[in-house]
Amino acid sequence: MSRIDFAFGAGDRLRMACQVAGKQYLAGRRLVVYTQDPARLAKFDQLLWGFEATAFVPHVHVDDALASVTPVLLTSQPPLPPEPGASGAPCWLLNLDLQCPPGAERFERVLEIVSGHDEDKLAARNRWREYQAAGHTLHAHDVSASAPKR
């Protein structure tokens, strides 16, 4: 089963997701970012281009011709882990959907970011229960002290 890490208390879920994607890229890890909501995925895509003045996170959609050589892949389709990158590290999944991603067990690790918004917290509680029932290893992290409010 997969390890599922929930980061609770994010001031801005998508901005923190950008930071996570940047951190994974700098660590040499491949990352699939999933949400079935095309508008949310498009907003995240746009944020990745300018969430920090000096940051650049190479990313494309999974169906792009450069997907095999790009570290961060975006998808609104059921996510599949690509081949490990140059570092050999397995690919992780960053879930930006309000539901559990289909096929989460195919990833070594799934990252969940939860804001303080009521809808987001309720959806996260439901995902937590679903992951738990499926037998995944769950970890909770309070990021509210380090999360800038936006």
N, C-alpha and C positions, 0 to 999 in steps of 0.2 A: 504494500500500500504506500501511498504518497505521504510525505510530510506536508502539512498545510499550516502556513504561518499567517495569522491574522494580525494586522497592524491597526489597532483601534485608536480613534481620536484624531484622525488626520484633519487638519484645518481645511484643506482642499484636496479631495480625493485624486483628481486627475493630475494636479501639480505634484503631489507626492508620488504618484505613479511615474511621472517623468523622472523624478529624482531616483527612484528605484531602478528604472530602465537604464539611466545613466550609470548608476553604480554597477549594475550587472555587466554593462558594456565594458566599463573600465576594468572589471575583474576578468574579462575574457570569456564570459558566459553567454551562450545564446539564450534568447528569451522570446517566447511567444506571448503576445498580448491579445487577449480575447474579450470580446463582448458581442452579443448578437445585435446590439443597437448600432446601426451604421452611423447615426448622428454622433453618438458618444465616441465611436472609433475615429471619426473624422476630426472631432474636436481634440482628441488625444494626439492624433497625427500632427495637427497644426501646432499644438502646445510643444511637442518635441522639438520643433524647429526654433523655438525662442524662449523656453522656460528659464534659461539663464543666458546672459549675454555672451559668455565664452564657451558654453556647452554645445557639443554636437553629438548626437546619438544617431548613428547610421540605422535607418529603418526603412522597410518597404512592406507592402502587403504580400501575403504568402504566395499569391499567384503572379508576382512580378518576376521578370526574367532574372533579376539579381538576387532573388530570395536565397539561393544556395550559398551565397557568399556574404550575406548581410546578417549581422548579429541579432537585430531586433526585428521580429516579424509581427505584423498586425493582421488579425483575422476576425471576421464576424461569422465564419463557418466553424463547425466543430473542430477544435484544435488537435493537431497531430504534432508530436515532437519531430523536428528535423534531425538530420545527422549532427553529432557534436561538432562544434567549431574547432579551430586550430588548437585550442587548449586541451581538447579532448573531454572537457567537462560536459556533463549531460545538460540538456536544455531544460529550463524552468518555465513555468506558466504563470503569467500575471493575469488574474481574472478581474476584469472591470465590469462584468455583468452582475445583475442582481440575483441571478440563479447560479447554481453550481455548474461549472463547465462540463459538457459531456466529455467523457474520456479522461477525466482528471487523473485516474490511476495510471495512465501511460507516462505521466511526468514524475520525476523523482521528487519535485517540490512544486507546490502551488502557493503563490503569494496573493493575499487578499488585503486590500486597503479599505478601511471603513472610516467614513467621516462622522461627524457628530449629528448629521441630519437624521431625523426620526425614521424616514423611509429607508435610508441606508442602513441604520442600525437594526431595524426589524428584518430586512432582507439578510443581513449578515448573521443574525441569530438563526434564521432558517437554514442558511448554508452551513453554519456550524453544526446544527443538529443532523443535517443530511450527510455531511462528511463523517461525523461521529458514527452514525448508523452504518455507514459503508466500511468502517474499520480503519479510517485514516488516522495518522498521528497528528494531533492538533496542538498548536502553540499560539498563545496570545501575547501580544506586545502592546503596551500603552505608549503611543507616540504623541500624546496630546501636549506634553511639555515641550517637545521640540518642533511641533507643527506651527508654522506661522498662520495666523488667521487671515483669511481673504474673503 
